[in-house]
Amino acid sequence: MSFPLLTTTAVLPAVGAVATAAVPAGRRTAAKWLALLVSLATFFLAVAVAVRYDPDGARYQLTESHAWISAFGVRYQLGVDGIGVALIALTALLIPFVILAGWHDADPLETGSRRWRPTQGFFALILAVEAMVIISFEATDVFLFYIFFEAMLIPMYFLIGGFGDRAHEHGEETAAAQRSYAAVKFLLYNLAGGLIMLAAVIGLYVVAGTFSLTEIAQARADGSLSMATSTERWLFLGFFFAFAVKAPLWPLHTWLPGAMGEATAPVAVLITAVVDKVGTFAMLRFCLQLFPEASRWATPVILVLALISILYGALLAVAQRDIKRLVAYASISHFGFIILGIFAMTSQGQSGATLYMVNHGISTAALLLVAGFLISRRGSRLIADYGGVQKVAPVLAGTFLIGGLATLSLPGLAPFVSEFLVLVGTFTRHPVIGVLATLGIVLAALYTLVLYQRTMTGPVRPEVTAMPDLRVRELVVVTPLIVLLVFLGVYPKPVADIVNPAVQQTMSDVHTTDPRPEVEAAK
Amino acid sequence: MSTAAVHSLWTTAADPIAKIEAPKIEYGQLAPTLIVAGAALIGVLVEAFVPRKSRYYAQVFVSVVALCAAFAAVVGLAAGGYGTTRAHVAAMGAVAVDGPALFLQGTILLAGLVGLFTFAERRLDPAAHGNRVDSFAAQASAVPGSDTEKAAVRAGFTTTEVFPLLLFAVAGMLVFTSANDLLTLFVALEVFSLPLYLLCALARRRRLMSQEAAVKYFLLGAFASAFTLFGIALLYGYAGSVSYGTIAQVVEGKVSTVDPALANTTGNDVLLLIGAAMVVMGLLFKVGAVPFHMWTPDVYQGAPTPVTGFMAAATKVAAFGALLRLLYVVLPGLRWDWRPVMWGVAILTMVVGAIVAITQTDIKRLLAYSSIAHAGFILAGVIATSKDGVSSVLFYLAAYSFVTVGAFAVVTLVRDAGGEATHLSRWAGLGRRSPLVAAVFAVFLLAFAGIPLTSGFAGKFAVFKAAAEGGAAPLVVVGVLASAVAAFFYIRVIVLMFFNEPRPEGPTVAVPSPLTVTAIGIGVVVTIALGVAPQYFLDLADQAAVFVR
């Protein structure tokens, strides 16, 4: 038996989480370094996964399969395709930056007992989320996936509710109340989605008799497992609902702005750049593969919902007064693009959507983490509290601008490639929706540039005159992300090469081929 | 005339005594019950003859040994194949020795043992008049707050009668799950109910509430018992027998011999339907299913918390065991009649339990409503009418009972000057003051909520899967929706504990003795073990899921 690389990649952060949590109360810094080292080691493992993965090889690689709960027909079954590899790499890449950016976010206040160890808890929870996200990207057993899809809510919930920005315009009491409200809303939305999915998971088992994704997909493909049309549609809806809550898709998105607004910037990055990706990833892997007919049946509605997400998210982002909520609404708009790309059912669309997941992760992380540095300096999330920062802290303003430009998909930065592919892919099949979706880009330019203009340009406000520029730790966080944005903007081939074969597979699962290019014959 | 001849004038020779068949009792196979019942009797003697100083230790010793020995006997019987191939009906058809019986007896014994540890806890409150005190009243019959009561406390009256009471209750429950005729069922019902009524009244703090709880429980329980008894009479009229096997045969239309006295009623379906409904009603009362759940919140809240924990876990196991046996052994021929009704009961139970729990402000009442919702989930497995249904219910009960005992044990720890601080608002910020206790309680709450990687999820998945396979898909949908609602109030408690600022005069967490620590520790370990690696226990439940008839 070969070395269980996938298991190790997921188990390492889990072990790291336990170890970090066990660090004694007095040794906070040791806990931070331990968490950082573990996350870096995980990143190297993820790189090893990417290197070992052969894009032209079998569909699922590095597979592992062990008996687990045979009474339920559940196996511990792992395997990655190109999409999984890309997202595992993204996750493992971002976590060290999240940890570094949140270095001081969980230093304990005066209250609490001797045994209250928030710092250890904070970093342990981040690693726990990482472990669960990675294993969800690897699972090829529906039950195994479901377990971690649900379980990751719990550490996420504590991260949102337990840790917030230090300074708050309404005082600590209100901040705590708003935080726990946001955390509960996050949990209930996702839990409700997950429980509805549970009913569908059980239904799938009753119909298929197994939880193995590969077996079911195989049986679906060769026709040995047929589902009644209505059964398939109900099961599809059960799965899709959970993923649409997680992604989030309009109108199930309302938990996201609250959660991202109240959480600290690194946790907000964790939500939108890492955890939410599991939702869109699962649409590709589970909805399309298990229920191809129903996926095509639902496409028109989903495309419209995705379009609404794009425009609605962008419009609300324009109207936000709070920096983090603005980024949250921008993310809703971007998730609309991702879902649009997935359900456009063209290879450009799906490749674009997968690239979009990666690029959105990096660009949002860059923008949000810099925004977090900004907020921690001034102690306010309100856009109106800033002005003229670029004169005082030029590096901060510059990196903020680059993050913002990536968010609006400026050509030359990574998100442009993916957004372009999604739009092309959508346009070839659904021209009207494709055209309307481009409006999202215009609005993105509006909300990003207005954000930059209001906070960074203009006269220097008295409160920001003493604002220090980025420190070394902060530069270490931001620089690699920006380098990566530029690199993938100019040369997206490495990621595209890994992703494309997997997308072709998914396309054949849903029995669709790209529409032929039609050129009107010249008379 | 010889003496013999004279004698024969006014006497007649009877048949030799040897002709009366002595009942054949398989003592070995009944060992678990006999051990516990015998130990309970010894406990009564200990209460009478052992000096007050050493009474507590003697009682704890007897009880622990008895429960462990009984559990060993259950394991021995199961290992001997009595759960599977050698399953049969013992004690002249009165008691079944089969898989479900042994599995549930084992569960009850372990729950009883863990419950016993919380009963024996004497470190939570400061000593009164130089005597260590536990959760129980020194003299339950004294008027609360009266001089008699104070005198009893001063004199250092012990409260060790709770141990034999617990053992009697456990013995009754052991028989209840394995009763194979209706009279044994009824006797067992009374044997375990009466000690529980008493135990409920014994709280040392909040005496009035405790006594009120006991009276309510007793009155409603007596009603339920009466219903059961009436139902038993009707079923006897219907089948001419109280034996499960015979009734089942009559239900299926295979009447062998009709007692001439019952010629008019045998096989009369009206008697069957009404009788079965009444017996099932009595069992649903014990289970705490809606609409027979009214007693649950009051009793759970008023009873001493260790008793609540034990009762919530073990009673539910025993009652579901009896319900399963009745529905699967006696009334399978009637399932087209009882399934729709049980559908309604299950849906109502899940929905009412989950929704009403949202408005609760007392942690014990909250857990009471949560137990109602869980009864609904378990009923979904009962309705499956399949082997998977039985095994899923067995597994769920085992998983649930450890979570419950553990959760109530944690409740006993959070205290202020007035005893346990059960009002939810008092729990604010507990996570800051005592992270470990709050984290443990959070684990239990997550298990109740059915979050993956806890035993609650494995159990919930098992029953829902069985229900879906048994054609009850709508029930599963209602179940997951009710779970979503239920998750809300479990989460609310976690929010309170971790995200709210501690109150300045908030409760403190008492430092417990190793007894309670063990009880909670076992709860946590089982909760996580059954969540991460449930395979062994699922197999066990699967092997045990065949009834003997």
Interface residues (C-beta under 8 A of the other chain):
Chain A: A67 W68 I69 S70 A71 F72 T111 G112 S113 R115 W116 R117 Y146 I147 F148 E150 A151 L153 I154 Y157 F158 G161 G162 E173 A176 R179 S180 A183 V184 L187 L188 L191 A192 L195 I196 L198 A199 I202 G203 Y205 V206
Chain B: S391 R432 R433 S434 P435 L436 L446 A449 I451 P452 L453 F457 A458 F461 A462 F464 K465 A468 E469 A473 V476 V477 G479 V480 L481 S483 A484 A487 F488 I491 R492 V495 F498 F499 N500 E501 P502 A533 P534 Q535 L538 D539 D542
